[in-house]
Amino acid sequence: MLEVPSASHSHPESVVGRSLGTTANGLPFGAREWTPTPFEYVTIGKVTSDRPYNPNGRTAYISWPDHGVTKTFSALDNVRLSCVPRFPPGMTFVKAAKVGWQPLPQMAAWHWGTELRANIKSKAWQRAKSHGLLPAVTTENAPNEALTGSALHWDSHRQLTVMEARRAQGHPDDEASIGTPAMQWKVVGNSVTRQVAVALGLRIREAWLANGSMDTKWQARPSLQEGEDGDDLQNTLTALENVHGADRASGAKNKPPSPSGHVGPLNGHSIKSRKGTFCRENTHRSVRR
């Protein structure tokens, strides 16, 4: 059985218990676990504390080639970004507008007709929290998205840079990135955090080795399932094995295929014919005639 990897870092205090969904009997699956961990969580502010100051995201650094933004804003968007307050942490354009902290031109240019963007819970034009975790990195840095717009720097009036997203996803600094900044961001957004991928891979390897190979599993497995389909399939496999064994005993070669189709090697896990593929492991499938 595949076991869940042990947790290495704790959850922030603001994280709530969630799950991926519920099963047919109503029980949650893929839920967060709250167990003692050896390490505290690492904030995005701490993991990027050594990068040089980049107030607008367009300053080029020879030793920090990935420390730049993926797109250039228009004059209106640059003003809108600067109007999003830096305090309290995690502020959004809509929250600032609700309390009267936005100028009238910006208020008039906002998409108030869009229900998601106008909602108080909208994440469009939201600043990340330096003392918390970075929200999910998507394939595009789009601050105007209501669901995934948490892409603004917590202190500077700019977007998050490619380097900041790379570090949040566990990419090492000495690993080369190719393509435009937008393409590099997309690669980061499509990736899985390296440490998580390694932990899952080790658990899968342990489960595979503990269960043995497929041949060993088949030999140790009991007979086919009882029932009409199982008996029918068992009789078919037995008859084909007898024919195959007789052919080998008589030394028959180049025998024309039977009308039912090609009979594959019986030491494998499937038998192919024009009617379909019958798997030894999938005993619930009935033989078609």
Secondary structure, 3 states (H helix, E strand, C coil): CCCCCCCCECCCCCCCCCCCEECCCCCEECCCCCCCCCECCCCHHHHCCCCCCCCCCCCCCCCCCCCCCCCCCCHHHHHHHHHCCCCCCCCCHHHHHHCCCCCHHHHHHCCCCCHHHHCCCCCCCCECCCCCCCCCCCCCCCCCCCCCCCCECCCCCCECCHHHHHHHCCCCCCCCCCCCHHHHHHHHHHCCCHHHHHHHHHHHHHHHHHHCCHHHHHHHCCCCCCCHHHHHHHHHHHHHHHHHHHHHHHCCCCCCCECCECCCCCCCCEEEECCEEEECCCCCCCCCC
